[in-house]
Amino acid sequence: MRRPNSLKKNDQLEFFILSLPALRLRGIIAFLFWISIANLEAFSQQAGTDMESSIKVFRAGAALSVISPKIGSSINGNFQDGQVRHIRDDTHARALVLDDGESKVAFVTLDLCMAYRETMDEAKIRAREFTSIPVENMLISATHTHSGGTACSVFQSDPDPDYLTFLAERAADAIIRANNNLEPAKIGWGIGHEPGQVFNRRWKMKPGTVSTNPFGGEDQVRMNPGIGNPDLLEPAGPTDPEVPIVSVQSLDGNPIALMANYSLHYVGGTGGGEISADYFGMFAKRITQMVAADQQSPSFVAMLSNGTSGDINNINFGGKPSAPMPPYSKMEIVANTLAAEAFKVYQSIQYREWVPLAVKQTEISLGVRKPNPEELLRAEKIMSEAKGPNMVSREEVYARETVLIKDFPDQKNIILQAVQLGDLAITAIPCEVFVEIGLEIKKKSPFGTTFNISLANGYNGYLPTPQHHAWGGYETWRARSSYLEVDASNKITDTVMDLLNQLKSAPKTSRYPEPLNADKLKLGKTVKLFNGRNLDGWYTFLTESGKNHDPKNVFTIKDGIIHISGEEWGCITTDEEFEDYKLVVEFKWGGGTHEPRLEKSRDSGVLLHSQGKDGNFSGTWMNSIECQIIEGGTGDFIVVGDGTDRFAITSPAAPEMVAGAYVYQPDGDPVTINRGRINWFGRDPEWKDVIDFRGANDVEKPVGEWNTLECHVLDGEITIYLNGVLVNRALEVQPRSGKIQIQSEGAEMLVRKVDLSPISQQ
């Protein structure tokens, strides 16, 4: 709307001071100080509002917290409880927070064998209090190191309640600090392959081989059957060699975090009673060195989550025995090998400055495999015959588990989760998931890249398939480490696929606000800038003859229509400046064209936000933002600027330029220009500057037919609608107000309407 004249603030202040001669000097000074602060605050608030970007900015932050248990506490991961005697390397909660400007997502890996859902929930709730990240947008997982502190009762290890409190606080702190470290960032991902470190540990045995289980029965499959065992037949399942990585960098290329995933159980080979993050921690240390980020502040954070490794380990049972290795040597080999593969992928990642984030989470109820009366009676008998309170043999250990399982509820609720990062999906399952399940999810996923994180958001034991349950083996033996119903994997897979499909089919979050449509806003009274009779409110300017001197009658009025002959370069310009409006221009081409564009496309344009001196650009037009009118290109933006950011636009653009120009793409990356053009979305890539050119997708009507061009302008945004179709869009436009010009540029054009409706900010 028109800029109103108003009394300046300094004039108001001077008037106020002169009206109060009785004020003492001290009072005047105090008043001046107060009003200056108030004006400064008002200016700052206004500036903040004006400069606030309407384009969402992708941000990332990372942090880690030490979660090493105290010496003397429990280490789980084996049939017998262990005791911490030494901290070989600290264990950590490693956190990455991502923010697309609308949604935040937090990932945390804990250097633990497994952890209770309740502990993870406490961490999420605490983190939410400080960050406002929804708890369902947090994915916390255990890596499955077997040399971490006990955070979940399994076999004969039980956690220290104080450690669980400490763990929840530290996991939350990692998220909070990562959120505090958020900065503008770019993200990319890729997939490596490392088949040499993963082997299926479940083997089918030759006919006649006896494989007993602790319940008095026989199994068809044996876990860890021994290297070189002559009774080996074949592995009972495949492996997954993929090494997905997600890399996050600052906009200037400094590494922030790297999140990798690998379907390998753990490696082991530690010193007795020593706390270690296993190969997961060694990988993090090595990849940090390889990306040259080991001296950064805030610290670079590398994390390696566990994929679907319920039946996978690092031992090649079909190979030849190897010589014994010193503690930690094998896990170092695995970590360095994985880091090398991850670094290879890292070097070729294509980064994106923005991707949409989304999360789908649900809970499902699954049955618990509880013992029947006969099984319970047998277990109680075995325990009563044990020599001490500590169970030693397989039968004794599983008898104890049987007795404990009887007190489990008949149904268990578990959290399932799917996270979207652009065209990458990450699923989360609170189990030790068999590799077949992960491969199936990857194969069926509607996303370009998908990987699964196991032991996520809780712990509910192994997750074999029904076929593996039928074959038997350690991972299927009923215990607190394996208790879900036989068909649990099918139900979980179906639910995870449903979550992925929901993410894929949901409306896509846009980096940009909804395009400006003034018709959805409150409009003021329409002003007819062209009154149908004359050019009152306008003046003419021609390159050759200057202001208001039109000897060749380039601009004339006849039958309520402005006739622009195009014979000379120039324009008509409004006397007043305008801001925040809907402008409607109805035009059509006449037949005439003139040199030097006699045989070229008919050309004109509406210039918005025109400021400065007449003829400052090419001796003809004021500096401005042009909504071009040209055959085949009506709706293009051209910055008719002075080469500085005083005249500039930012538009979502396609990644590839066409004939040296950007092309509007609604979901494209933002491109800022202070000269040149951004073409409308459907401009023919084979466009030629010839008369009567028409592209295959043209919205403009043929020569001789009326067109309606609308320019919607508000708060630094301009949208161009041509015959009711949104054809182009500019954001963060500078300047935001000015005069309006209509060009004469070598082609005859008729204009019958120039209406302006102010947009109410209220």
C-alpha positions in Angstrom: 0.0 0.0 0.0 1.1 3.6 -0.3 3.6 4.8 2.3 1.9 7.3 4.5 3.6 10.5 5.6 4.2 10.7 9.3 5.9 12.8 11.9 9.4 11.5 12.5 10.3 10.2 15.9 13.0 12.8 16.3 10.5 15.6 15.6 8.2 14.1 18.2 11.0 14.0 20.7 12.0 17.6 20.0 8.4 18.8 20.3 8.1 17.0 23.7 11.3 18.5 25.1 10.5 22.1 24.0 7.1 21.7 25.6 8.6 20.9 29.1 10.9 23.9 29.9 10.5 23.2 33.6 12.1 19.8 33.5 15.5 19.8 35.2 18.5 18.8 33.2 18.9 15.5 35.0 15.3 14.6 34.2 15.8 15.5 30.6 18.9 13.4 30.4 17.2 10.5 32.1 14.2 10.8 29.7 16.5 11.0 26.7 18.3 7.8 27.8 15.0 6.1 28.4 13.5 7.0 25.0 16.7 6.1 23.3 16.7 2.6 24.8 13.0 2.2 23.9 13.7 3.3 20.3 16.7 1.0 20.1 14.6 -1.9 21.3 11.8 -1.1 18.9 14.3 -0.8 16.1 15.9 -4.1 17.0 12.6 -5.9 17.2 11.5 -4.4 13.9 14.9 -5.3 12.3 14.6 -8.8 13.6 11.2 -9.2 12.1 12.2 -7.7 8.8 15.3 -9.7 8.5 13.9 -13.0 9.6 14.2 -15.5 6.8 11.1 -17.1 5.5 13.3 -20.0 4.2 13.8 -22.8 6.7 17.5 -23.4 7.6 18.8 -26.8 8.3 20.8 -27.1 11.5 22.8 -29.8 13.3 24.5 -30.1 16.6 26.4 -33.0 18.3 27.7 -33.8 21.7 28.8 -36.7 23.9 28.6 -37.5 27.6 30.7 -40.1 29.5 28.6 -42.9 30.8 31.3 -45.2 32.2 30.2 -47.0 35.4 32.0 -46.9 38.6 34.7 -49.5 39.4 33.2 -52.3 41.4 29.8 -52.3 39.6 28.3 -54.9 37.2 29.3 -55.7 33.7 26.6 -57.8 31.8 26.6 -59.6 28.5 27.5 -63.1 29.7 25.8 -65.9 31.6 27.8 -64.9 34.7 27.9 -61.4 36.1 31.2 -59.5 35.8 32.6 -56.8 37.9 34.3 -53.6 36.7 37.9 -53.6 37.7 39.3 -51.0 35.2 38.1 -48.4 32.7 40.1 -49.2 29.6 38.3 -46.6 27.5 35.4 -44.5 28.6 32.0 -45.4 27.3 29.7 -42.6 26.0 26.3 -41.4 25.1 26.8 -39.9 21.6 24.1 -37.5 20.4 23.2 -35.9 17.1 20.3 -33.4 16.9 19.0 -32.3 13.5 16.6 -29.5 12.8 14.9 -28.7 9.5 13.4 -25.4 10.7 10.1 -27.1 11.6 10.9 -30.5 13.2 13.8 -31.7 15.3 15.1 -35.2 15.6 17.6 -36.6 18.1 19.8 -39.7 17.7 21.7 -41.2 20.6 23.9 -44.2 20.8 24.8 -45.6 24.2 27.9 -47.8 24.7 26.0 -50.5 26.5 24.9 -54.0 25.9 21.3 -53.1 26.2 19.2 -50.7 28.3 15.7 -50.6 29.7 13.0 -48.7 28.0 12.2 -47.0 31.2 15.7 -45.5 31.4 15.6 -44.3 27.9 12.1 -42.8 28.5 13.5 -40.9 31.5 16.3 -39.5 29.4 13.9 -38.4 26.7 11.5 -36.7 29.1 14.4 -34.8 30.7 15.8 -33.8 27.4 12.4 -32.6 26.2 12.2 -30.3 29.2 15.3 -28.4 28.1 15.0 -28.7 24.3 11.2 -29.0 23.5 12.1 -31.9 21.2 9.1 -34.3 21.3 10.0 -37.6 22.9 8.7 -39.5 19.9 11.4 -37.7 17.9 14.2 -39.1 19.9 15.9 -42.4 19.0 18.1 -43.8 21.7 19.9 -47.1 21.1 22.5 -49.4 22.7 25.5 -50.4 20.6 25.7 -53.9 22.2 29.2 -53.7 23.5 29.6 -56.6 26.0 32.0 -54.7 28.1 29.9 -51.8 29.2 28.1 -51.1 32.5 25.0 -53.1 33.3 21.8 -51.2 32.4 19.4 -54.0 32.1 18.8 -57.3 34.0 19.9 -60.1 31.8 21.0 -63.6 32.9 22.8 -63.1 36.3 23.6 -59.4 36.0 21.5 -56.7 37.5 22.0 -52.9 37.3 22.8 -50.6 40.1 19.7 -48.2 40.5 22.1 -45.3 41.0 23.8 -46.1 37.7 20.4 -46.1 35.9 19.7 -42.6 37.3 23.2 -41.5 36.2 22.7 -43.0 32.8 19.3 -41.3 32.1 20.8 -37.9 33.1 23.9 -38.3 31.0 21.9 -39.5 27.9 19.6 -36.5 28.3 22.6 -34.2 28.8 24.1 -35.4 25.5 20.8 -34.4 23.7 20.6 -31.1 25.5 24.2 -30.2 24.7 23.8 -31.3 21.1 20.7 -29.1 20.8 22.7 -26.2 22.3 25.4 -26.7 19.6 22.9 -26.4 16.7 24.3 -24.5 13.8 23.4 -24.1 10.1 24.5 -27.3 8.4 24.4 -29.5 5.4 23.8 -33.2 5.3 24.6 -36.1 3.1 24.7 -39.9 3.1 26.0 -42.9 1.3 26.5 -46.6 1.6 29.7 -48.6 1.8 30.2 -52.3 1.8 32.4 -54.4 4.1 31.6 -58.1 3.7 34.8 -59.3 5.3 33.9 -58.7 8.9 30.4 -60.2 9.1 29.5 -63.9 9.3 26.3 -65.7 10.2 27.0 -67.4 13.5 24.1 -69.9 13.2 24.9 -73.1 11.3 22.9 -76.0 10.1 24.6 -79.2 11.1 25.0 -82.4 9.1 22.3 -85.1 9.5 22.8 -87.1 12.6 24.6 -84.4 14.5 23.0 -83.9 18.0 22.5 -80.3 19.2 20.9 -80.2 22.6 19.3 -77.3 24.2 18.9 -76.5 28.0 15.3 -77.5 28.0 16.0 -81.2 27.3 15.3 -81.1 23.6 17.3 -80.9 20.4 17.9 -78.1 17.9 18.5 -78.2 14.2 20.7 -75.1 14.2 23.7 -74.4 16.4 25.2 -71.0 17.4 29.0 -70.7 17.4 29.6 -74.3 16.4 33.3 -74.0 16.3 35.8 -73.2 13.6 36.6 -76.2 11.4 33.9 -78.4 13.0 33.5 -81.4 10.7 29.8 -81.5 11.3 29.1 -78.1 9.8 26.7 -78.1 6.8 26.0 -74.5 5.9 25.2 -71.1 7.5 21.5 -70.8 8.5 21.2 -67.3 7.1 22.8 -64.5 5.1 24.8 -61.4 6.2 24.4 -57.7 5.5 27.7 -56.1 4.5 26.3 -52.6 4.1 27.9 -49.7 5.9 25.5 -46.7 5.7 26.8 -43.4 6.9 25.2 -40.0 7.5 27.6 -37.1 7.5 26.8 -33.6 8.8 29.0 -30.6 8.2 28.8 -26.9 8.8 28.0 -24.7 5.8 31.8 -24.0 5.4 32.6 -27.7 5.4 33.7 -28.4 9.0 32.6 -31.8 10.2 30.0 -31.8 12.9 29.0 -35.5 13.1 29.1 -38.8 11.3 26.6 -41.5 12.1 27.3 -45.0 10.7 25.6 -48.4 11.0 26.8 -51.9 10.7 25.2 -55.3 11.2 27.8 -56.9 13.5 27.0 -58.1 17.0 30.2 -57.1 18.9 33.8 -58.2 18.6 35.0 -58.7 22.2 38.4 -59.8 23.3 38.8 -57.4 26.2 40.8 -57.7 29.4 39.0 -59.2 32.3 36.8 -56.8 34.1 37.6 -53.9 31.8 35.1 -51.4 30.5 35.4 -50.7 26.8 33.1 -49.4 24.0 34.3 -52.3 21.8 34.8 -51.7 18.0 32.0 -49.1 18.2 34.2 -46.8 20.2 37.3 -47.6 18.3 35.5 -46.8 15.0 34.4 -43.4 16.4 38.0 -42.6 17.4 39.5 -43.7 14.1 37.0 -42.0 11.8 37.4 -38.8 13.8 41.1 -38.8 13.0 40.5 -39.6 9.4 38.2 -36.6 8.8 40.8 -34.4 10.7 38.2 -33.4 13.3 40.0 -34.5 16.5 40.9 -31.0 17.6 37.6 -29.3 17.1 35.4 -27.3 19.5 32.6 -28.1 19.8 33.8 -31.7 19.5 33.1 -33.7 16.4 30.9 -36.7 17.3 31.2 -40.0 15.5 28.8 -42.8 16.3 28.3 -46.4 15.1 24.8 -47.9 15.7 24.1 -51.6 15.6 22.2 -52.8 12.5 20.4 -56.1 12.3 23.0 -58.4 13.8 21.1 -60.8 16.0 22.6 -63.8 14.2 25.8 -62.2 13.0 29.3 -62.1 14.5 32.9 -61.7 13.5 34.0 -65.4 13.5 34.3 -67.3 10.2 33.3 -70.8 11.3 33.7 -72.0 7.8 37.3 -70.8 7.6 40.6 -71.9 9.2 41.5 -71.3 12.8 43.7 -68.2 13.4 46.4 -67.6 16.0 45.3 -66.2 19.3 45.4 -62.4 19.4 46.1 -60.0 22.2 43.2 -58.2 23.9 41.6 -55.5 21.8 43.6 -56.4 18.7 40.7 -58.0 16.8 38.2 -55.2 17.6 40.8 -52.7 16.4 41.2 -54.5 13.1 37.4 -54.4 12.6 37.1 -50.8 13.6 39.9 -49.6 11.3 38.5 -51.7 8.4 35.1 -50.2 8.9 36.5 -46.7 9.3 38.4 -47.0 6.0 35.2 -48.0 4.2 33.2 -45.2 5.8 35.9 -42.7 4.9 35.8 -43.8 1.3 32.1 -43.2 1.2 32.5 -39.9 3.2 34.8 -38.5 0.5 32.2 -38.8 -2.2 29.1 -37.7 -0.4 26.9 -35.1 -2.1 25.6 -32.7 0.6 22.2 -31.1 0.7 21.7 -27.8 2.5 18.2 -28.8 3.6 16.2 -32.0 3.8 12.8 -32.6 5.4 12.7 -34.4 8.7 9.8 -36.5 9.9 9.1 -39.3 12.4 6.4 -41.9 12.8 6.2 -43.9 16.0 3.8 -46.4 17.3 3.4 -49.1 20.0 2.3 -52.6 19.4 1.5 -55.4 21.9 3.2 -58.8 21.5 2.7 -62.0 23.3 5.2 -63.4 25.8 6.4 -67.0 25.5 5.7 -68.1 29.1 6.5 -71.6 30.5 3.8 -74.1 31.0 3.3 -75.9 34.4 5.5 -78.9 33.4 8.3 -76.6 32.2 8.1 -74.6 35.3 8.2 -77.6 37.6 11.3 -78.9 35.7 13.1 -75.5 36.1 12.3 -75.3 39.8 13.7 -78.8 40.3 17.0 -77.9 38.5 17.4 -74.8 40.6 16.8 -76.7 43.8 19.6 -79.1 42.9 22.1 -76.4 42.1 25.0 -76.1 44.4 24.7 -72.4 45.2 22.7 -69.3 44.5 24.8 -68.6 41.4 23.7 -70.8 38.5 26.6 -72.4 36.6 25.5 -74.8 33.9 23.3 -73.9 30.8 20.5 -75.9 32.3 20.7 -74.0 35.7 20.9 -70.6 34.0 17.9 -71.2 31.8 16.0 -72.8 34.6 16.4 -69.5 36.5 15.3 -67.6 33.5 12.2 -69.8 33.2 11.2 -69.1 36.7 11.7 -65.4 36.2 9.8 -65.3 32.9 6.7 -66.8 34.6 6.2 -63.4 36.3 6.3 -61.5 33.0 3.0 -60.1 31.7 1.2 -62.0 29.0 1.7 -59.1 26.6 4.6 -56.7 26.2 4.2 -53.2 24.6 7.2 -52.2 22.4 8.0 -49.0 20.6 8.6 -49.1 16.8 9.9 -46.0 15.0 10.7 -44.8 11.5 12.7 -41.6 10.9 12.9 -39.7 7.6 15.9 -37.6 6.5 15.0 -36.6 3.0 15.0 -39.8 1.0 16.8 -41.7 3.7 14.8 -43.7 6.2 16.0 -45.1 9.5 13.9 -47.7 11.4 14.3 -48.6 15.0 13.4 -51.9 16.7 14.0 -52.6 20.5 15.4 -56.1 19.9 18.5 -58.0 18.7 17.1 -58.2 15.2 18.0 -61.1 12.9 19.7 -60.0 9.7 17.0 -61.5 7.4 14.5 -59.0 8.9 16.7 -56.0 8.3 17.3 -57.1 4.7 13.6 -57.5 4.1 12.9 -54.0 5.4 15.6 -52.6 3.2 14.3 -54.4 0.1 10.6 -53.4 0.6 11.2 -49.8 1.8 9.7 -47.1 -0.3 12.8 -44.9 0.4 15.9 -44.7 -1.7 18.1 -45.7 1.3 17.0 -47.4 4.5 18.8 -48.9 7.4 17.7 -50.3 10.8 19.0 -49.6 14.3 18.5 -52.4 16.7 18.3 -52.3 20.5 16.5 -48.9 20.1 14.2 -47.3 22.6 14.3 -50.3 24.9 15.2 -54.0 25.1 13.0 -56.9 24.3 15.4 -59.7 23.6 16.3 -61.5 20.4 14.0 -61.2 17.3 14.3 -64.4 15.3 12.0 -65.2 12.4 9.4 -68.0 12.7 11.7 -70.3 10.7 14.6 -69.7 13.0 12.3 -70.4 16.0 11.5 -73.8 14.4 15.2 -74.5 13.9 16.0 -73.6 17.5 19.4 -72.5 18.8 20.6 -70.1 21.5 18.8 -67.0 20.2 15.4 -68.7 20.4 15.9 -70.2 23.9 13.2 -68.7 26.2 14.8 -66.2 28.6 14.7 -62.6 29.4 17.0 -62.3 26.4 14.4 -64.0 24.1 10.8 -64.1 25.1 8.6 -62.5 22.4 6.0 -64.6 20.6 7.1 -66.8 17.7 5.4 -64.5 15.1 6.8 -61.3 16.6 9.2 -60.7 13.7 6.3 -60.7 11.1 4.2 -58.4 13.2 7.1 -56.0 13.7 8.1 -56.0 10.1 4.6 -55.3 9.0 4.3 -52.4 11.4 7.7 -50.9 10.4 6.7 -51.1 6.8 3.4 -49.4 7.6 5.4 -46.6 9.3 7.7 -46.2 6.3 4.7 -46.1 3.9 3.1 -43.5 6.2 6.2 -41.3 6.0 6.5 -41.7 2.3 2.8 -40.9 1.6 2.6 -38.0 4.1 2.5 -34.4 2.7 6.1 -33.4 2.2 7.4 -30.8 4.6 8.6 -27.9 2.6 11.6 -25.7 3.2 9.5 -22.8 2.3 6.2 -21.4 3.6 3.1 -21.8 1.5 3.4 -19.5 -1.5 1.8 -16.1 -1.1 -1.7 -16.0 -2.4 -3.2 -12.6 -1.7 -6.7 -13.9 -2.4 -6.5 -15.8 0.9 -5.7 -12.6 2.8 -7.6 -9.5 3.8 -7.4 -7.0 0.9 -8.1 -3.3 1.1 -10.1 -1.3 -1.4 -8.8 -1.8 -4.9 -7.1 1.2 -6.5 -7.4 1.5 -10.3 -3.9 2.7 -11.2 -5.1 3.0 -14.8 -8.4 4.9 -14.8 -9.3 4.0 -18.4 -9.1 7.6 -19.6 -5.6 8.9 -19.3 -2.2 8.3 -17.5 -3.0 10.3 -14.4 -0.8 9.0 -11.6 1.9 8.0 -14.2 4.7 9.6 -16.1 6.5 8.5 -19.2 10.2 8.0 -19.6 11.9 7.2 -22.9 15.6 6.5 -23.5 15.8 9.1 -26.3 13.6 11.9 -25.0 13.5 11.5 -21.2 10.6 12.2 -18.8 7.2 13.1 -20.0 8.3 13.8 -23.5 6.8 11.2 -26.0 7.0 12.8 -29.5 6.3 9.4 -31.2 3.2 8.6 -29.1 4.7 5.4 -27.8 2.1 5.5 -25.0 -1.5 6.4 -26.0 -5.0 5.8 -24.6 -7.8 4.5 -26.9 -11.1 2.9 -26.0 -10.1 2.5 -22.4 -6.9 0.7 -23.3 -3.2 1.7 -23.0 -1.5 1.2 -26.3 2.2 0.7 -26.1 3.7 0.8 -29.6 7.1 -0.5 -28.5 8.8 1.8 -31.1 11.1 3.2 -28.5 12.6 1.8 -25.3 11.0 3.2 -22.2 8.3 2.9 -19.7 5.4 4.4 -17.8 6.1 4.8 -14.1 3.7 5.4 -11.2 4.2 8.7 -9.3 3.9 6.9 -6.0 5.6 4.0 -4.3 3.8 0.9 -3.1 4.3 -2.1 -0.8 2.3 -5.1 0.2 -0.3 -5.5 -2.5 -1.9 -7.6 -5.2 -1.3 -6.1 -8.6 -3.5 -7.3 -11.6 -2.4 -6.4 -15.1 -4.5 -7.5 -18.1 -2.5 -7.4 -21.3 -2.3 -8.8 -24.8 0.1 -8.6 -27.7 -0.6 -6.4 -30.7 0.8 -7.3 -34.1 3.6 -4.8 -34.3 7.3 -5.2 -33.6 10.3 -2.9 -34.1 14.0 -3.0 -34.6 16.2 -4.3 -33.1 13.6 -6.9 -32.1 11.6 -7.0 -35.4 11.9 -10.7 -35.8 12.4 -11.6 -32.1 10.0 -12.6 -29.4 7.6 -10.0 -28.3 9.0 -8.5 -25.1 7.9 -6.2 -22.3 7.6 -6.4 -18.5 6.2 -5.1 -15.2 8.9 -3.7 -13.0 8.2 -3.7 -9.2 9.9 -2.1 -6.3 11.4 0.5 -8.7 13.8 2.9 -6.9 16.4 5.5 -7.6 17.0 7.5 -10.7 15.0 7.2 -13.9 17.1 5.6 -16.6 19.7 4.3 -14.1 19.6 0.9 -15.7 20.7 0.9 -19.4 19.6 4.5 -19.6 16.0 3.4 -19.7 14.6 2.0 -16.5 14.8 2.5 -12.7 16.5 -0.3 -10.8 13.8 -2.8 -9.9 12.6 -6.4 -9.8 11.1 -7.3 -13.2 8.2 -9.7 -13.8 9.0 -10.3 -17.4 6.4 -10.4 -20.2 7.9 -12.1 -23.2 6.6 -14.8 -25.6 7.4 -18.1 -24.0 8.9 -16.5 -20.8 6.1 -14.5 -19.2 6.6 -14.9 -15.5 10.4 -14.9 -15.5 12.1 -12.8 -12.8 14.9 -10.4 -13.9 16.8 -8.4 -11.4 17.2 -5.0 -13.0 19.6 -4.0 -10.3 22.8 -2.1 -9.7 25.0 -5.1 -9.0 24.6 -4.8 -5.2 22.4 -6.6 -2.8 20.1 -3.6 -2.7 18.3 -5.3 -5.5 18.2 -9.1 -5.0 15.8 -12.0 -4.9 16.0 -15.6 -3.5 14.1 -18.3 -5.3 13.7 -22.1 -5.0 15.5 -23.3 -8.1 16.1 -26.5 -10.0 19.7 -27.9 -9.6 20.5 -27.5 -13.2 20.6 -24.2 -15.0 19.1 -24.0 -18.5 20.8 -21.8 -21.0 22.7 -20.0 -18.2 19.6 -19.2 -16.2 18.1 -20.7 -13.1 14.6 -22.2 -13.3 12.0 -21.9 -10.5 11.3 -25.3 -8.8 9.0 -25.1 -5.8 11.0 -27.5 -3.7 14.4 -26.6 -5.1 17.4 -25.2 -3.2 17.3 -21.4 -2.6 19.3 -19.4 -5.1 20.0 -15.7 -4.5 20.8 -13.4 -7.4 21.5 -9.6 -7.6 21.6 -9.7 -11.4 20.3 -12.0 -14.1 17.2 -14.0 -14.1 15.2 -16.9 -12.7 12.8 -18.4 -15.3 9.3 -19.5 -14.7 9.0 -23.3 -14.0 7.6 -24.3 -17.4 9.8 -22.3 -19.7 10.7 -24.4 -22.7 14.4 -25.5 -22.4 14.5 -25.1 -26.2 13.3 -21.5 -26.1 14.4 -19.4 -29.0 14.3 -15.6 -29.3 12.1 -15.6 -32.4 8.7 -14.0 -33.0 5.6 -16.0 -32.2 7.6 -18.5 -30.1 5.4 -20.8 -28.1 6.6 -23.5 -25.7 5.0 -26.8 -25.0 4.0 -25.8 -21.5 3.2 -22.2 -22.0 0.5 -20.7 -19.8 0.4 -17.5 -21.7 -2.3 -17.3 -24.3 -1.6 -16.8 -28.0 -1.0 -13.4 -29.6 -4.2 -11.4 -29.7 -5.8 -13.0 -26.6 -6.0 -11.3 -23.2 -3.8 -12.5 -20.4 -4.1 -11.8 -16.7 -0.8 -11.3 -14.9 -0.9 -11.0 -11.1 2.0 -10.0 -8.8 1.3 -10.7 -5.2 3.7 -8.8 -2.9 4.0 -9.1 0.9 6.9 -9.0 3.4 9.7 -9.5 0.9 7.9 -12.2 -1.2 6.6 -11.9 -4.7 4.5 -14.6 -6.4 3.6 -14.4 -10.0 0.3 -15.9 -11.2 -0.3 -16.0 -15.0 -3.9 -16.8 -16.0 -4.5 -18.3 -12.6 -1.3 -20.5 -12.5 1.5 -19.9 -10.0 4.5 -19.7 -12.4 7.3 -18.1 -10.2 8.2 -17.1 -6.8 10.8 -14.9 -5.1 11.6 -14.6 -1.4 13.7 -12.3 0.6 13.3 -9.6 -2.0 15.2 -6.4 -1.8 14.0 -3.8 -1.8 10.5 -4.4 -0.5 8.7 -1.4 -2.0 8.9 1.1 -4.8 7.3 2.4 -7.9 5.8 0.3 -10.6 6.9 0.5 -14.2 5.4 -1.0 -17.4 7.9 -1.3 -20.3 8.1 -0.5 -23.9 10.6 -2.9 -25.4 10.2 -3.3 -29.1 6.8 -4.9 -29.3 3.2 -3.6 -29.4 1.3 -4.4 -26.3 -2.2 -3.4 -25.0 -3.1 -3.0 -21.4 -6.7 -2.7 -20.3 -6.4 -3.1 -16.5 -3.8 -2.1 -13.9 -5.5 -2.6 -10.5 -3.8 -2.6 -7.1 -5.3 -4.0 -3.9 -3.4 -3.3 -0.7 -2.8 -6.4 1.6 -3.7 -5.8 5.2 -1.0 -7.0 7.6 -3.7 -7.7 10.1 
